[in-house]
Amino acid sequence: MTDIGSDMIAELETKGVSRRDFIKVCTMAAGAVGLPAWAGEKMAENVEKGRKPSVIWLHFQECTGCTESLLRTSHPDLGSLILDLISVDYHETLAAAAGYQVEAALEKAAHDNKGKYVLVVEGAIPEKDNGIYCRVGGKTAVETVKKYAADAAAVIAIGSCASWGGVPSASPNPTGAVGVGKVLGKTVLTLPGCPANPYNLLGTVLQFATFGTLPKLDEKGRPEFAYKRVIHDDCPRRAHFDNGRFAKQFGDAGHREGWCLYQLGCKGPQTHANCSLLDFCEVPGAWPIGIGHPCVGCTEEGIVFNVPIHTNLPIPNPTAPMAYPGVGPAQGGVGAVAAGVAGLAIGAAIGAGFVASKKLSKDEGK
């Protein structure tokens, strides 16, 4: 272990965090982005060598809930451990400085790490009336995000507000709030959620810092490792749904028994997220369905803040698709055209086989 690594581990141990805990967090972060355990060890090794990714974190229209989820972890030192894994060089909520001092810190962080830092944006950006509804340090949010995104190695929109507008964009959207990608005119990596799971961010940043790559994204810029499947697919109450056992109202027998919450308005079948697989704050069950409340679809634009919380939405493919083959499929007749096409296909296959066999014979004779 290098001196820097030794110093870092020694510092962590003074906070009650062992090297084992440190490796465990890195491994969890790697697992969060779908990487094997050795990738977590590689991430830890890089961090121990002092290669912590520089992060500039900007706040705009939001409640700071995503920052809170990063810091308010159940383990008393895990929040600080996460901040030891990444170098948060600018963060308005965490900064001790204020006014001109903190603005100077932002400029210095961007200058010293130009082209290398990860820009994390928390909060929506108002575009209406030239963006006058959100100004920090004399600059509008639009001006600020464009300036610092230009020199960033990667841009991450954390939370639903930064991803697609979130609650500030709810009708009638008086400030014209939008997500980061729309302001920049390009797809950025988005981690929607209200709040987003901090391990999704940590794993993404560490992967980028260690391997120089970002996770595979879907068409909305969301990492597939976290947003490819809907919550319904991995819901711990799924068996009750499949067996038709539903809670009808809060506090009834079905609700107390932990039955499916769909009839209470659960949006799990429409919501792409890994909440059921990756605990918040290391507390098992610390998510809406885990504590007996329906999923509100907080990652999905057009659902949360748009559809009433306890309103049901149709379920895509609620039962096995009709395309599945039956046990005893009906036997149909074969028409003349189908027979002709089949004959051509068989003939082509026989011809190709003959040519291949001749070629093999020649090869063997050499």
N, C-alpha and C positions, 0 to 999 in steps of 0.2 A: 504493500500500500504506500502511496506517495505521502510526502509530508502534508500536502494540502488535504489529502484524504484522511490522514491520521488526525489532523487538526479538526476537520469537520466532524468526524465520528466522535472525537473527544468532546466537542462542543455539544453535539446532540445528546451524549450521555449525561452531560450536566443538566439537560432538560428532562432526563428520565427516559430517553429514547435509545434503545440498544441498537447495535449494528444489525441484529436480527430483525428488529422492527423496521429499520431503514430498508433492508433488502425486501422485506415483505411488502412494504408500500410500493416499491418499484415493480415488484412482480405483479401486484394487483393492477397497477397502472398499465403494465404491458398486457395483462389479461383483458383489461377493459377494451383495448383496441384490437383484440384478437391475435396478439402475438404470443409466442411460447414463453415459458419461464426463463429460458436462457436470454431472451431479449430484455427481460427485466433486470437480469444480472448485468447485462451490458450497459443498460441505462444507469444502473447504480455505479458501475465502474467509471463511466464518463463523468458523473456528478462528483464522485470522489476525487477525480483528477482536476476538479475545478471547472469543468466544461459545462457550466449551467447555462441553459438557454436564456437569453435576455428577453424580457417581456415588458412591453409598454401597454398599460391597461387604461383605457379611456372610458369615462362615464358620460352618458347623455340622458335621455328621457327614460328613467327606470327607478326602481325602488331599492337598489343595491342588494336585492335578494340573492343574486348569483354570487356576489362576493361573500355574503353571509353564509351561504351553503358551503363555500370553500373554507371558511374559518370556523363555523360553529359545528365542529365535529365532536363526536362523543368522547374520543380519546383526548385528554387534556392537551397533549402536545402534538397531535397530528396536524392541526392547522399550521403550526410553525414549521413542522417537518415538510409539509408541502411547499411552503415558502422557501425552505432550504433547498428543495429540489430544482426550483426554477428561480432565476434571478429577476425578481419583480423590480425593475429599475424605476418605474413610475406607476403610481397607483394613487388616485386622488383621495380615496377613502383611507388608505393606510399611511399616507405621507404625513410626517410630523411637521413639515414646513407648510407655509401658506403664502398666498399672494405672489409677489415677484420671485421669491425663493423657489417655490414649487414650479413656477413656469420655467425658471432657469434650469431646474432639474430635468424637466421634460426635454428641453432643447439639448441639454448635455447627453442625456440617455440616447436620444435619436441620433445625435452627431457621432458619438463614440461607437455606436453599434449599427451605423448606416448599412443597409442591405442585409443585415444579419438578424435583426430583432423580430420577434413575433408580436404583432399588434393584436391585442384582444380588445374588442369593443363590447361594452355592456350598455344596453339601452337603445331605444329607437332614435331616429334622427328626423327632426321636423324640417320639411322642405317648404312649407307654405310661407308666403310673404318673405321670400329670400332667407328663410331659416331664422327669423328673428326671435322665435320662441324658445331657443336654447342657445345661450351664449356663455362661454367660459373663457376667462382671460381676455375678453374683448373680441373673441372670434366666435363665429357661429359654429355649430356642430358640423355643418356641411364642410366649412372651410378646414376645420381641424382634422376631420377624418380623411379628407382627400390629401391633406399635406402629409400626414404621418403614414398613410397607406402607401404612398408613392415610394417610400424608402424601406418598406417592410419586406422581410423575406416571406412572410405568410401573414394572412389576415384571418382572424377567427372571430366570428360573431357569437358571443355566448348569451344564451337565454333567448326566449321568444321575441322580446322587444328588439334586440339587435338583429335577430334572424329575419323577421318579417314585419315588425312593427309592434307586435304584442298589444298590451292593454292601451298604450297611448294611441294606437291606430283604430281602436274600436269606434264604431259609428257614433257620432258624425265625424270623427277624426278632425277635430278643429285645428290642429297644428300641421296637418299633412304628414303625420309620422310614418316613416317607412323603415325598412331594414337597411343594413350596411351595403349589401350587394346592389340594391337599386340605386343608391347614391353613387357608388363607384362604377356602376354600369357593367359589372361583371360578377360572375359567380364567386363567392367566398365560402370558406368552410363555415358551416353553421352548426351550432349545438343548441337547438331550440329546447325549451323547457322552462317551467316557471316554479322553481329555478332549475337550471341545468345541473346534472350530476357532476360534481367536481372531478371525479375520476375520469370521465369522458374527456375533460379538458386536459388533465394532467397527462394521461396516456398519449393524447394527440401531440402535445407539446414535446414530451420526452421522445416520442418516436421521431419527430421532426429533427430534434437536436441530435439524436444518436445516429439515425440512419439517413437523414436528409430527405425523408419522404413523408408524405401525408397519407392518411388512410384513404381507401377507395370511397368515393363519394357517390351519392345517388343524384338524380336530376335536380334536386333542391339544394345541393351542396352539403347534405348531411352524411356523416360517416356511416357506411353500411353496417359496421360492426355494432352500432348502437341503434340505428333507425330502420334497418331493413325489414324487421318483423313488427307486427302490431302487438300491443300488450296482451290482447286476447289470446294470441298464440301460446304465450308462456305464463298465462295467469294461474296462480295457485288455486283459483276457484273454478278453473275451466271444467273440471269433471262434473261440477254441479250444473253448469250450463248444458253440457252434453246430455245430462240425465234429466233435464227439465226441472231442476230444483232452484227456485228463485225466491229471493227476499222480496216481499210485496211492499213493505213499508219499514221504516227505521224502527228497530226495537222489537219487531215481530219474531216469531220462533225461527223462521228461516234466516233472518239477519243475525240472530244470536248464534245460530249454528254455523255461520260462515258460508251461507249459500251464495250463489251468483247474484251480483248487484245490477245486472243489465236492466231489469224492470224498474230500477230506481234511477235510471238515466246514465248508466255507466257507458263511457265513450271508448272503453278498451278495444272494441272491435275495429274502431276507425283510427286509433292513435298509434303512430309509429314511435316507439321508444323502448329502452331496455330497463325501465324502472323495476320490473318484476325480477330481473336477473342481477341487478347491481344495487345493493342497498345504499341508501343515503346515510351519511354520517355513521357508517358501520353499525347501524342499529337494525337488526332484522325486522322487517315489516314496517319500516318507517317510510311509507308512501301511502297515497290515498286509499287504495284497495286494501292494503295491509292493515289499516286502522278502521276499516269498515265503511269507507265512503267511496262512492263511484268515482272512477277516473273522469276527469273533466276535459281531457283532450288538450292539455296545455301546450303540447308541441305542435298542434295542427292549426295552421292558418285557416280561418273560416269556421272553426268549431269553438274553441274557447273564446270568450268575450263576444261571441256572436250567437251561439246557441245556448238557451237556458240550461243551467247546470243539470237539472233533473229531467230534461226532455230526452226521450228516446230517439235514436237515429236508426235507420235501417241497417241491418247487418249484411255486409257483402258475403255471399256464399254461406248462409247460415247452416246449411246441411251439405252433405257430400254432393259435389257437382254431378249433374245428370250425365256428364261425359264419361264418368267412371264405367268401365265395362261391368255388365251384370254377371251373375253367376252362370246363368244360362242364356247368353245373348241370342236374339232371334236370328235365324238363318235366312238371308235374303237370296234371291235368284241372281244369276250372273247374266248381264246383257251382252249383246253382240259386240258393242264398242268396248266394254270392259274386258271381254275375252280377247279382243284384238290387241288392246294395249298390253295386257298381261303377256300375250304371245310375243309381242315385240320385245318386252323387257326380258323374258326368259331367253329369247333368241340372242339378245345382246349379251346377256350374262354367259351363255354357252360360248359365244364367239370370243368374248374376252378371256374366258377360261382356256380356250384352245390356244390363243396367242400367248398367254402367260406360260402354258405348259411347254410350247415350242421354245420360248425364250429360256426357260429353266433347263431344258434338254441341252440347248447350245452351251449354256453356262457350265453345265456339268461336264460337257465334253472338252472344255478348254483345259 
